Each structure stands twice: as C-alpha cells, then as structure tokens.
C-alpha cells in the first residue's frame, strides 16, 4: 500500500488546525522533505475509516525517519500521517503544541 485517499486534521494547544496526508505504515518515502508526523491505528472496517492517535513526532526527512522507528509495530500502529514543514524551529513548535493538546499515549515528552 502507499498513499491513502484521506487526510486527518488535528488541532494544537492554540487551536491551530493541521491537515495530515495519510499513508500506510509500509510506505517508503523517497522525497526528502520533513515535517511533523502522526502514527495512528486505522480501523478500515468502519466507513469512513477511523483513527486512534498513538504518537506525534517530527523529522528532518521522512525518507529516513521511519526506517527503524521504535514505535512502529506497537499498539496496532498501521498508518502514518505527515504534515510538511521545512523549518526545524516550526517543526518543534508544532510537534510540542500538538502533543500537549492531543496527549498521544506513546509520547512521553511534552505530555
């Protein structure tokens, strides 16, 4: 599988909304852009599919970040959502604010 024909929206602590493009967990990113990402457990038995947020992180480059991520394979994670952000300072701010607002169970920092 690869890119899913769907997206997810998450709000941060300041009520800013971010739209994440969704991909299956086995997608191999060849592009070198970075940003903020979410790991979810996607339940496709429902229509439309539902997602349970598990983890929020940031990456300089999506094409290398997920190769050996320690959260993949835990808690039923089967979907990656990405939000492209070029500047590291913005990635840090968005990641931190999203974690504080959404409190994903696998994040231990900022929770």
The 8 nearest C-alpha neighbors of each residue, nearest first, counted from 0:
[[1, 23, 26, 25, 2, 22, 3, 24],
 [0, 2, 26, 23, 22, 3, 25, 27],
 [3, 1, 22, 21, 23, 4, 0, 26],
 [4, 2, 22, 21, 5, 1, 23, 20],
 [3, 5, 2, 6, 21, 20, 22, 1],
 [6, 4, 3, 21, 20, 7, 2, 22],
 [5, 7, 20, 21, 19, 18, 8, 4],
 [8, 6, 19, 18, 9, 20, 5, 21],
 [7, 9, 18, 17, 19, 16, 10, 6],
 [8, 10, 17, 16, 7, 11, 18, 97],
 [11, 9, 16, 14, 15, 17, 97, 8],
 [10, 12, 97, 14, 96, 100, 13, 15],
 [11, 13, 100, 96, 14, 97, 99, 10],
 [12, 14, 11, 15, 96, 10, 100, 16],
 [15, 13, 11, 10, 12, 16, 100, 9],
 [16, 14, 10, 11, 13, 17, 12, 9],
 [15, 17, 10, 9, 14, 8, 11, 18],
 [18, 16, 9, 8, 10, 19, 15, 82],
 [17, 19, 8, 7, 6, 82, 20, 9],
 [18, 20, 81, 82, 80, 7, 6, 8],
 [21, 19, 6, 80, 81, 82, 18, 5],
 [22, 20, 80, 6, 3, 79, 5, 2],
 [23, 21, 2, 79, 3, 1, 78, 80],
 [22, 24, 78, 1, 25, 26, 0, 79],
 [23, 25, 78, 77, 26, 79, 22, 76],
 [24, 26, 23, 27, 0, 1, 77, 22],
 [27, 25, 1, 23, 24, 28, 22, 0],
 [28, 26, 29, 25, 62, 1, 65, 24],
 [27, 29, 62, 30, 61, 26, 31, 63],
 [30, 28, 62, 27, 31, 61, 63, 32],
 [31, 29, 28, 32, 62, 61, 60, 33],
 [30, 32, 60, 62, 61, 29, 33, 28],
 [33, 31, 60, 30, 61, 83, 59, 34],
 [32, 34, 60, 59, 58, 61, 83, 84],
 [33, 35, 84, 83, 58, 82, 57, 90],
 [34, 36, 57, 82, 56, 81, 90, 94],
 [37, 35, 81, 56, 80, 55, 57, 82],
 [36, 38, 55, 80, 54, 79, 39, 56],
 [37, 39, 79, 54, 53, 78, 76, 52],
 [40, 38, 52, 53, 78, 51, 76, 50],
 [39, 41, 76, 51, 77, 50, 75, 78],
 [42, 40, 50, 49, 39, 43, 78, 77],
 [43, 41, 49, 48, 44, 50, 45, 40],
 [42, 44, 48, 45, 41, 49, 46, 47],
 [43, 45, 42, 48, 46, 47, 49, 41],
 [46, 44, 48, 43, 47, 42, 49, 41],
 [47, 45, 48, 44, 43, 49, 42, 41],
 [46, 48, 45, 49, 43, 44, 42, 5],
 [49, 47, 43, 45, 46, 42, 41, 44],
 [48, 50, 42, 41, 47, 45, 43, 51],
 [51, 49, 41, 40, 39, 52, 42, 48],
 [50, 52, 40, 39, 53, 41, 49, 42],
 [51, 53, 39, 103, 54, 50, 38, 40],
 [54, 52, 103, 39, 38, 104, 105, 51],
 [53, 55, 38, 103, 105, 37, 106, 52],
 [56, 54, 37, 36, 98, 38, 94, 106],
 [57, 55, 36, 35, 94, 37, 54, 58],
 [58, 56, 35, 34, 36, 90, 94, 59],
 [57, 59, 33, 60, 34, 61, 64, 35],
 [60, 58, 33, 34, 61, 32, 57, 87],
 [59, 61, 33, 31, 32, 58, 62, 63],
 [60, 62, 64, 33, 63, 58, 28, 32],
 [61, 63, 28, 29, 60, 31, 30, 64],
 [62, 64, 61, 66, 65, 60, 28, 31],
 [65, 63, 61, 66, 62, 58, 60, 68],
 [64, 66, 68, 67, 63, 61, 62, 71],
 [67, 65, 63, 64, 68, 62, 27, 61],
 [66, 68, 65, 69, 64, 71, 63, 70],
 [69, 67, 65, 70, 71, 66, 64, 72],
 [68, 70, 71, 67, 72, 73, 65, 66],
 [71, 69, 68, 73, 72, 105, 54, 76],
 [72, 70, 73, 69, 68, 76, 67, 24],
 [71, 73, 76, 70, 75, 74, 69, 77],
 [74, 72, 75, 71, 70, 76, 69, 105],
 [73, 75, 76, 72, 53, 40, 70, 71],
 [74, 76, 40, 73, 77, 72, 39, 41],
 [77, 75, 40, 39, 74, 73, 78, 72],
 [76, 78, 24, 40, 75, 41, 23, 39],
 [79, 77, 24, 23, 39, 38, 22, 76],
 [80, 78, 38, 22, 24, 37, 21, 23],
 [81, 79, 21, 19, 37, 20, 36, 22],
 [80, 82, 36, 19, 20, 35, 83, 37],
 [81, 83, 19, 35, 34, 36, 84, 18],
 [82, 84, 34, 33, 81, 35, 85, 32],
 [85, 83, 34, 86, 33, 90, 82, 35],
 [84, 86, 33, 34, 87, 83, 32, 90],
 [87, 85, 89, 88, 84, 90, 34, 33],
 [86, 88, 90, 89, 91, 85, 59, 84],
 [89, 87, 91, 90, 86, 92, 93, 85],
 [88, 90, 92, 91, 87, 86, 93, 84],
 [91, 89, 87, 93, 88, 92, 34, 94],
 [90, 92, 94, 88, 89, 93, 95, 87],
 [91, 93, 89, 95, 90, 94, 96, 88],
 [92, 94, 96, 90, 95, 91, 97, 89],
 [93, 95, 91, 97, 92, 96, 90, 98],
 [96, 94, 98, 92, 93, 97, 91, 109],
 [95, 97, 99, 11, 93, 12, 98, 94],
 [98, 96, 11, 100, 94, 99, 95, 101],
 [99, 97, 102, 95, 101, 100, 96, 94],
 [98, 100, 96, 97, 110, 102, 109, 101],
 [99, 101, 12, 97, 11, 98, 102, 96],
 [100, 102, 98, 103, 99, 97, 11, 10],
 [103, 101, 98, 99, 110, 100, 104, 106],
 [102, 104, 53, 54, 106, 105, 101, 52],
 [103, 105, 53, 106, 102, 54, 107, 52],
 [106, 104, 54, 103, 53, 107, 70, 55],
 [107, 105, 104, 103, 54, 108, 110, 55],
 [106, 108, 110, 105, 109, 104, 103, 102],
 [107, 109, 110, 106, 98, 95, 99, 105],
 [108, 110, 99, 95, 98, 107, 106, 96],
 [109, 108, 99, 102, 107, 98, 106, 103]]
